[in-house]
């Protein structure tokens, strides 16, 4: 693989190929975290367990809250983290992402076995350069070649050690890091502005919906009367009887599409991951079959995703799984788009917040939902309100799409910066001005030789100390 790397990329003058082991100096570290099981953990412990959820793509997310006692960490011979350690996730997503550990505290932090710890402990290597290099598209591609596993891809530390890294001379490393951070700073400022604009659009959307259902977007003074959802719709749950489909009843293709909550997104159905049941199983069930014109709303987990089953949906026989309800209009006085927009309004969500139950898995039972209020207008006014909403929100949609496109371009630009950094493009002019700082004793090759010599001296000293102890005995 090293030879393949060298064939693909010719290194700039003064650079050298190396793997992670080559970069670990005296008393450095390149090891996996520790195997710490649930039984080893203690919520009152004073040693925090850093987990995969904490490892972002270039940033420490600080999300986990697992601990163990110091005594247990000693018993398990744990490796303690130090501020500035490079942590590499050996599981996705993405696979091989890395960040620097930013927390201080002696013997206060350990990490999980699926996280690799890299501590070069060398003055000749800029740890930030190694961070950016590990997260670069070049190395991400190499990580992908070494991944293994069937259900969840991973990379072993042994395979991480096989990946060849393009290492610049020490002084050029600092220049590369400075240039990356200058460009990233400008990029991050732009991204922050885009995200702020996106949040402002969300606020504007909510304001449009709020005013719409207060009757403020219609011409003249129009007041709604509040009615219950139960007055307008029949609420139908999925079948939960003894004939409810089991795992072996589900088919990749079949007579009846069996919807789950993941197939319902706000304003639409998604059919990228579907299961079916046979006609026989369909006939065994009593309720939960959709009619054209029905509305489906999720009532468990992510509450309030709502979609309209109309003639454009390419399935004729459809049922709903648990965790959602069918709302079937009792008459044609309700314009379905009016209701769909209302579900996204602050008025509806305020009722959800007050009435839902459960924390880890929020729920909104049919008996609760049917009592929700809905501002009711004559059908022609409902149409007018929908037109006013959609004329405003269509502008939002276009702006939001532009923002999303710009954010994708920004991420692509970030990857482009890293790619250029590690093929030498960002510092080409610096090398031309400073040839003496990248050759001879200042070259990356000499840097690696010094690290190797240093490790050899330490190994010899350790051997002598052990030999001395044996003789004394």
CORCORGI-V194923 format. One line per field, one symbol per residue. ss: DSSP state (h for helix, s for strand, l for the rest). phi: phi as a letter, one per 30 degrees, with the letter a starting at -180 (. if undefined). burial: # if it has 24 or more other ideal C-beta (glycine too) atoms within 12 Angstrom, else .. A space follows every 50 residues. Layout:
ss: ???
phi: ???
burial: ???
This chain:
ss: lhhhhhhhlllllllssslhhhhlllllsssslslllhhhllllllssss lhhhsllllslllllssslhhhhhhllllllllllsssslsllllllsss llllllllssssllssssslllllllhhhhhhhhllhhhhhhhhhhlsll lllsllhhhhllllsssllhhhhhhhhhhhhhhhhhhhhhhhhhhhhhhh hhhhhhhhhhhhllllllllllllsssshhhhssssslllllllllhhhl sllllsssslhhhssllsslllllssslhhhhhhllllslllllssssls lllllssslllllllllssslllssssssllllllhhhhhhhhllhhhhh hhhhhlslllllsllhhhhlllssssllhhhhhhhhhhhhhhhhhhhhhh hhhhhhhhhhhhhhhhhhhhhllllllhhhhhhlhhhllhhhlhhhhhhh hhhhhhhhhhhhhhhhhhhhhhl
phi: .dddedddbdddejdadacdedcddeidbbaddcdcdedddbdcdccdcd ceddccdjbddhcdbcbbddddddedhdcddbejdcccdcbdbddidbbc dccckdhcbbbdddbccbbdhbddbdddddeddddddddeddeddcdbjc dbdbbddededdddcdcdeeddeddddddedddddddddddddddddddd ddddeddedddedcidccdicbcccdbdeddcbccbcddcddceeceddd bdbadbdcdcdddccdiacbcdbbbbbddddeddccbjddcejdccbdbb iddjdbbcccddddbccbbcddiabcccddacdcdedddedddddedddd ddedcdbicdbebbdeddedcddbdcbeeddeeddddddddddddeeddd dddddddddddddddddddddccjddcedddddbddcbbidcddddeddd ddddddddddddddddddddddd
burial: ....#...#.################.#######.#...##...#.#### ##.##.##.#.....####..##..#.#####.########..####### #.#....###############.####################..##... ...####.###################.###.##..#...#..#...#.. #...##.###.##.#.##.....#....#..##.#####....##...#. .....######.##..#.#....####...##..#.#####..####### ..#######...#.#.#############....################. ##..##......##.#.###.######...##.###.###.##..#...# ..#...#..##..##.########.##..##.....##...####.##.# ##.##..................
